[in-house]
Amino acid sequence: IRKICSNFKFLGLTATASLNVLKDIRVEFNVSENNVVAPLNYSRDELVFHMLDCTKKDVKNVLLNKIKEIDKEDNFLEPHETDAKCGIIFTGKVNGKDGSYSLSNELSKELKKPVKYYAGGAPKVDKQEIMTSKEFQLYKKEVQNDFKSNKFRLLVSTKAFGMGINKGNIHYTFHYGIPPSMESLYQEAGRAGRDKVKFQCEKAQCFVLFSKST
């Protein structure tokens, strides 16, 4: 840009950035500290965080019981044309018994409601991908569109779905394991409560399942 345009101004925007990321941005774009504007408070008042201690407990059962408890209170898994409430369960990976693919299948069976999965790459069963790259891209597009249209209410996803999604009626997030950084956790949980008006009174609920280290 500097080579082609001798007289220009550019603006870089991000919702959240750590001090290290901010430093990288400043260095790469040659931005002086005087030209950095950041909020004094990154708090999201519309979010309420809950820590669910799964030490000596089956993590999957803790998650399932919490979803059933919430559904019993406000029927958030049932179709509702005017006030659809949705949730995202974040997992660290797509494969394995705790991955988004396996977990979505188990929850669909236990809850008797459709629970879809989303990930950056196609799941593997016995080290073989369950669909071609082209088929998976079509699947991802369908899942994203259906979720945004409230055709199903609960999504199990890796962080591939989290960034850039601005779905205003996500009332619940669940972290099925701790992300690698506090920033990741906050960004992913922040998919909830996006409609500022909707969540002024009724706060979005963010659940983090963890086990104490031994």
N, C-alpha and C positions, 0 to 999 in steps of 0.2 A: 504493500500500500504506500509506504513512504517513497519508494522508487517511482511509482506512477503518479502519485498525487503530492504535489509540493505543499499544498495548503489544505489541510483537512483536520477534523477533530473526530476522535472515536470515544465511545463510551462502553465500558465493560461492566456487566451486571451479573451478580450471583446472589442467590438467597442466603447462603451461608458459606463461609470459607474460614479455614483455620489460619493461624498466623503463618504457618509454613506455606500454605497454598497462596495466601495473599502476598507473601514475599516473592514466591515464584512468578506470580502475575506481574508484580512491579518490575522485576528484573527482566522478564521476557519482553515486556512492552515498554520498558524504559519510562515507567510512571513514577513521578516524584511523590514523596509521602504527603505533600501538601494537596495533591489531587486525589487522595483516597478519602472517600466518605463512607463511614460505616455506622450502623446503629449502636447505641450504647447498651441496648438490651435486646437479646435474641430470644427472649421468652415467648412462648406461644400460650397465651392465657386460655385459649380454647381447648387445650389438651390437658388431660389428667392422667398421670402415670401410676401404674400399679405394678408392684414387684410380686411375682408368684413364686414362692420358694418351693422348688421341686426336689430338694435334697431328700433322699431315701424314698422318693415317690416315682411312679411311672409318669414321665413328662407328657406322654401322649394322652394319658387319662386325665391329667390336670388340665390340659388344653381342652379336651372334649367336654369335661364337666363344666368348665367355665363357659364354653359356647352354649351348652344346654341351659345353664343358669341364666345367661343373658337372653336367650331365645324365649325362655319361660316368662321372663319379666316383660319383654316388649315385642315378642314375635318378630324379631328382626330378620329371620330367615323366610318368613311367609311373604307372598306377593302382596304388594300394596302400591296402588297406582300413584298416590299423591305424596306419600312420605316414605319412600324406600330407604332403608338403612342397610349399608353394606360394610363389609369388613375385609381386611387383608391379613393373611398369616405369612410372615416373612421367615423363610428358611435360608440357611447358608449355602445350600446346594440343591441341584435337581435330582441327583441319583442317590441310591442307598435307602435304607429303611427310614431315615429321617429326612429324606429329600422331598422336594415339593411334589414330585410325581406320585411317589408312594403314599405320602400323607394325604393328598387330595383324594386318592382312591379310597383310603380307609375312612376318611371323614364322610365322603359321599355315602358309603355303606352304613356307617353308624348313625348318621343324622337323617338318612333317607331323603336327602336334598342334594341337588347338584352342587358340587364343590370342584371348581376347575383349577388347573395349575398353569403357571406361566414361568418361563425361564429363557435364558439367552440361547441355550442349545437344546437339541432334542434329547429326551431321556434315553438311557440305555438299560436294557434288560439282558443279563448274561453277556455284558460288554458289547452288545449289539444295539444300535440305534433303532427305536421302534418305528421310525418313519424317515423318509428322505428329507433332505434339507428343504426342498420346495414344498413338500407336504407340511413340514413343521412351520414354515413361514406363513402358510395359509391358516394353519391352526392358531398361531399366535395372533394373527390379525382378527380372526373370528372371536377368540376369547376376549381380546381387548375391546372390541366393538360391543360384544354382548354384555360385558361387565359394565361398561360405560352407559349402556342402555338399560341396566338393571334387570337383565334377563336371568341372571343368577346373582346371589348376594354375597357369597364368600369365595375368595380367591386365595390360593396358596401360591406364593411367588418367591423367587429369588429377588435380589436387588435389581434385576433387569427390568422389572416393572415399575419400580419406585420413582425414579427420577423423572421429573417433567410431567407427571400425571396430575391433573388438576380436577379431580372428580369431587364435586362439592358435598356429596352425601355419604362419605366414609365416616362412620361413627366409631368403628373399632379397628385397632391394629393389634396384632399379636406377634411377639418376637419369640419364635420357637428356637431359642438359643441366642447367645449374645453375639452381636456383630463385632468385627475386628476393632472398631473405634466408637467412641461416644458420638462423634459426628455422624457416622453411618446410622447409628441407632436413632438419633434425633431427626435426621433427614427422612428415614424410612417411616418412622412413627408420624412424621409431619405430613404424610399423605392424608391423614385424617384431619377433620376440622377445617377444610379449605373454604367453606362457605361461611364467611365471617358473621353474616346476619343470622344464619341458621344456628350457629353454635355460641351465640351470646349468652343464652340461658342454659341450654343443655350442652354440656361439655362433651367432647369426644374422649373416649376411653382407650388408653394405650396400655397393653399388658405385656410385661417382659417376664418370660419364664427362665429361671436360672437355677443352678445348683451350686451350693457353697463348695469351694475348693477344699480338699482334704489333705 
